[in-house]
């Protein structure tokens, strides 16, 4: 180690990268299982080497007689992808058709969306603001140690040890909530999107750096220099896509729904630790070991539980507990967070200007929802004397490892279990309604609604039904003040969940999903 300067928190940064189905049009497949880019220009797109190991790819032939095939990525370079056991002949006919050409989709789990090449370096779309983060606990890498005593032992010390599989555990975010995007990651689906602007197409000469959308397909993508990232599976596939509109501001209205399949939406967290002499354009150095910039990409992050906390006189806070697939050490030459440092809104005055996605130059757009903005309904009636409480959505994810994962650092899948909704309230009461509902044999009627709305019209609205009051704790007071009651409830049906705001949730809604 040549440099004695230590890493300090002042130069640490984290950005969010959506994980999306990554479509590649008309790739070539050969008998060794090598798939290489065909239409995408290497001056625009380069993959991060070996970032996509273990991801599932879907390969579609170009004619109706060509079978669809699912394979696992065993390696990737900036422009090539190698897959497992292709079982093809010398023409690739059994995999992608006799024309040796097919369409390829890297399925979203563990696949950070690629960005535009910057200074000849591949990037991912991790230049997105995470929000008003109070505390971030990075996932922790745990290595299983195998220690053995051999039959021909020469003493009381262990004779042999080696490392087994790596497990990435933990990871959490505590935020002052200023947007509703976490509901999408907790619930799993966007059933509709409204809003945006139809001022111009995304490949228009004035469309340079921001977001593009196609509402009916529920697609929101990044637009950089009149090109769309990632590429979209459509009849008009190259990066400049005339069917995508460029957003010139305004609000989006999302309606979320529950996902009941085996894969929830995922994202990557790009974490960088820089030393003071490193700028936003500094890449991971080639020293052994790296000593100027340490960069880790946590892929396959999914929301295990989301808790919304509302306390008297405070902002709405959110605790996000994560399950993570892999901790990937960024290679030499990698540019963390696409070179963005600090907070500034995306600037569309040049092809690839500075700034982070979803941070607004209008500061009021970034403010959190406040306790005073809230409304709670119970039994179909507005409750005026709620002092605090929480809503917890749990997905009960279980990490799984399958044979043929091709890397001991990777978890194959996170399978969701029973979904639960739990509500707690601290409130003052005027009658025995809560007690009566707890003693009732049946579920309560009406909606249980949690709603927060900013003065500018941004809002989060969650409505649950088929709920039961599980406990009502009524203390005997030690003083003569008001009696505060603790209420716990569970619900089994999500009636509706909507978010209206300026936060763009990047999704390729109409393309293939799954693992």
Secondary structure, 3 states (H helix, E strand, C coil): CCCCCCCCHHHEEEEEEEECCEEEEEEEECCCCEEECCCCCCCCCCCCCCCCCCCEEEEEECCCCCCCEEEEEEEECCCEEEECCCCCCCCCHHHHCCCCEEEEEECCCCCECECCCECCECCECCCECCCEEEEEECCEEEEEEEEECCCCCCCCCCCEEEEEEEEEECCEEEEECCCCHHHHHHHEEEEEEEECCCCCECCCCCCCEEEEEECCCCEEEEEECCEEECCCCCCCCCCCCCCCEECCCCCEEEEEEECCCCCCCCEEEEEEEECCCCCCCCCCCCCCCCCCEEEEEEEEEEEEEEEEEEECCCECEEEEEEECCEEEECCCCCCHHHHCCCCCECCCCCCCCCCEECCCCCHHHHCCCEHHHEEEEECCEECCCEEEEEEEEECCCEEECCCCCCCCCCCCEEECCCCEEEEEEEEECCCCHHHHHHHCCCCECCCEEEEEECCCCCEEEEEEEEEEEEEEEECCCCCCCCCEEEEEEEEEEEEEEEEEECCCCCEECCCCCCC
